[in-house]
Amino acid sequence: MVMTLNKRDQKLLKILDLDARQSNIQIAKKLKISKNVVNYNIKRLEDEKLIKSYNTIVNASKLGYFFFRVYVDFYERDINIDNELIDYLVQLPEAGLVARVVGDWDVIIGFYVRKAEDFQKVWNKVLEKFRKHIKHYNVALVTEQISFRRAYLTEEKKDISEKNWIIDEAEKVKVDDLDLEILGMMAKNARTPIKDIALKTKMSSMAIIYRIKQLISKGVIVGTRVSIEFSKLGYNHYRVNMELDDLKVVNKLISFCQVHPNILKVDKAISEFDFEFDMEVKNFEQFQEIIDQMKVLFPGTIRDYNYFRVLKYHKGRYLPSN
């Protein structure tokens, strides 16, 4: 059953989408309601499974990681093989992204590794178990991810000056085991209370607050956002991979995506595709409208494109889990 959000829920999700670590007191002030009402509404949306989790966006390259993405296509879709592969991938510490999709591909995976050789090793392990089922696969090295807020939640317009979350290749910064422990806890739940992190790490709350501020200032923590189950709102999530005839328009395409209420993310990658982006739309007609709009605005630019629809994200974090 498709959920309908009231205005307060829309504004609440917008606030959590921009900064999931805001306290309920801060949220209450912005919504001009009591803290207890905020507590109730957040728990209700969690219980209704609309809110899935709270993500900490980490620039893993600052920790010395590369992000390799793999699209997988099976010979024949077999739900048992799908489940076996997905269960295997979810348990892999290097796998940060695992999703079941439908379209030109069947599964997408993202791996965090320190060296290309490490990716080769972990991918070979996957192939040893599943190669006979895999028709072909596509590997890309993602060099930059630009994420935008879900403006469609509130039907508000976005503009070019809005806050974005950018993960790009950057120099490694110095962190210690305590920093990594804090990041690990926040990667699981961005709204983990300071006192819980302090208790687990046996540090003072002030020390944890200082550490988090340092991780933000170093660019390791890029932001925190709510993760929602888009299908509960009647939306479908699509990934589009485009081949372009003119690479000079890439920045203009990014600007288009930045202000479109339904476009959530742009990836830059060393891959066979020139432009990659994600959108959440009500139906395929709306998907096609956006593609057609891009063709009109950028004539003679889009040579070809393919796409797939995400059925379910089984794992989604911005760090390896080891």
N, C-alpha and C positions, 0 to 999 in steps of 0.2 A: 504494500500500500504506500502510495506517494505521500510524503509529509508536506504540510503547508506551514511555512514559518510566519509567525506574526512579526510585527515591526520590531518588537523588543528582541526576539530571537535573532532576527537579521542583524541588528546592531551589535548584539552580544558576540555573534560569530565573526563579525567584522573586526571587533576589538581583539578577539583571540587570534584571528588570522594575521593581524599586524604585529602582535606581541603576546604570545601565549603565557609568558611568565608574569604578566601583570597580576597583582594581588586582587582578590575579590573586593577589597575595600576601594582600590583604584577603579575597578570596573564599575562598582556601585556609584561612585561619584560621576563617572562619565554618563551612566544611564539614568542618573538621578533616581535611584531606587535604593533599598536597603541591602546590606551585605547578605542578609538571610535569603532575600529573594534571588540574589545572584547565585548563592550556593544552591538553592533549589533548582533554578533554571539550568545551571551547568550539569547538575546531577541528572536532571530529567533528560537532557539531550544525550548524555552518556548512556543512560539506561535504555533510551530509545535507539541506541547504536548509531545515531547520526554523528556524534563525536566519537572517533575511533581512538585517537591518541593525540599527544602533543609533541611535536617534533622540534628538536634543536638542530638548526642548520649549521653544519660544521664545514669549514673549508679544509677538507682533508689534505690538500696539497701543502698546507702550512705545517702538517705533521709528517710530511714526506711520502704521502700516498698518491698514486695514480688511480684514475677511475676508468676501467674498461667496461664497455657495454656490449652485450651479445644478444642478438635476435636469433631465435631458434625456430626452425620449421620442421615438423615431423612428416614422415611419409604418410601415415594415416593417423588421424586424431583418435587416440585411445585414452579414455578417461583414467584408466588404471596406470598407464605409462605417465600421463600428465601428473597424476598425484604422486607417483613414485619419484619422479624427477623433482617436483616442487618440494616435497618433503626432504629430499636429499639436499637441495639447494638452501632451504631455510636453515638447515643445521650447519651449513658451511660458514665459518666465521668470516671468511673473506667476502661473502655475498652480502652486499648491502641492500640490493634491490632484487626482488623476485615478484613477477606478475604473470598471471595467466591472461592471454589476449586472444582476439579472434580477428582474422583478416589475412594479410600477407604473411603473418607470423603467428606462432602459437604460444611462445613464452619469451619474456625478456628478462635479462639478468644483468646486474651491475656488480662488478668486483672491485674492491679496494686492495691494491697491492703496492709494495714499495718499489718493485722493479718489474720490467716486462717479463723477465725470466720467471718471476713468481706467478704472474698471470698464466704463462704457458704451463707451469706445473699444475696449478689448480684446475685449469681448463682441461688438461690431459686426463686428470682424475675423473672429471665429468664425462669425457668422451669414452674412457675405458668402460664405464657402466652403461652409457646410453647411445653410443655412436650408431649402433645398428638401427635405432629408431629415428635418428636425425637425418632428414633429407639434405638440408644445408643450413648453414649458420653464417651470420654476419657480425664481424668484430669491429668495434670502433673505440678509439681513445678519446674520451670526452675532455675537452680542454677548458670549457667554460659553461656554466649554467646560470641563466638569468630567470628568476622567478618573480611573478607578479601576483598581486592579491586577487581574490575572487570577487570582483566588483559586481558580478551578476547576482550575488546574494542579496544586495541591497538596492539593486537597479540604479546605482550611482555611477556617474561617469568617472573614468580615470583620465589623468592628464600626464603629460610627459615628465612633470616634476615629481611624480609620486615615488614613494619609497619602493625600491626593488631589492631583492636579495641576490647578490652575485657571488658565485663560487668560481674562482679562476685559478690558473697556475700561478703559484707564488713561492717565494723563498721560504724554506723551512724555518720555523721559529723554535726556540728552546722551550721545552716543557718537561716536567718531571712526572714521576709516577702518580703523585697526588693530583696533578692537573688531569692526567688521563683517567684516573678514577672518577673525578668529578664529571668529566665529559661523558664517560660511560654511563653514569647514572642519569645525566641530563639527556643523553641520546635515547634512553628508554622512555623517559617522561620529562619533558621540558618544564613541567609544573611541579617537579619534585621540590618540596619545601626545603629551605636552607637548613632548618633544624634537623631534617632527616639526613641530608648530605653530611652535616657536621657529625651527627651520631655515628653514621656508617664509617666515616673517615677518621673519627676520633680527633677532630679539630674543632676549634671554636667557630661559632656562626660568623663572627667578624672576619676570621681568616678565610672562610669559604666565600663570603661576599667579595673580599679583596681578590681572591683567585679568579672568580668569575669575571670581575671587571677587567682583570689583566688579560684573560682569554679573549674578551670582547675587543679590548684596545689593540691586541696583537692581530686581530682579524681571524682568529681561530673560530670563535663563535660569531656567526654572521647574523643570526636572528633566531626567533622561535615562533612556530606557527601551529595552529590547530589543524589536524588531519580529519577530514569529514568523509563519510560514506556518501559519495555523490549520487549513487543510485537511489538512496532514500528520498532525495529531492526530485527524482525523475530525470536526472541528468546522465549522460553517457560521456565517458572520457576517451578522447581520441588522440593518437600520436600521428603526426603528419611528417613525412620525409620527402623533401623536395629536391629536384635537380633544376638548377638555374642556368639560363643562357648568359646572364650578366651578373657576376658576383659583386659588382659595384653597388648593387641595390640592397645588399644584406643589411646595412645599418638602417635603411629606410623600412625594410621589412620588420626589423626589430622594433622600430618606433611604432609601426602599425600594431604589432602584437602588444606592445606596452600599454596602449590606450584602449585596446579592445576588451570589453568586460568579460568575455568568455575564454580568453587566451591566458594560460597560466604560466607557461614556461617556454624558454628558447634554449636549445643546446647548441653549442659550437663543438664540433668534433672533427677528428681526422677520420673520415669515413667516405663512403661512396656517395653520400648525400651532401648537398650544399647548404641546406637550411632545414632545421628540425624544430618542431614546436608542438606543444600540447594544448588541447582545448577541452572544455566541458560544455556540452550543449544539450538541449532538450531532445533533439531528434536528428536524424540524418539530413533532413531538409535544412535545418539550421547549420549543420556542418557544411553542406554544399553551398549555402549562401555565403559563408565566410570565405570559402575557397574562391567562389565566383567574384566576390568583392576584391580579393587580392589580385585576381587576373585582370580585372578592370583597372584597378589603381596602378598596377605594374605590368602593362601590356608588353608582350614579347619577352617576358622575364622567366616565367615558369615553363620549363621544358616538359617536365613530367613530375608526377608525385605518386607515392603510395601511402597507405595508412593502415592502422589497425585500431581496434577498440579494446580498451582494457576491461576485462571482466572482473578481475579482483587483484588487489595488491596483497600478496602474502607476506611480504617483508619490505620495509622501507625505512632505512636509516642512513645517516650521513657519515657513518664510521664503520669499520669492521668490528665484529663483536669479540675479537680476541684481545 
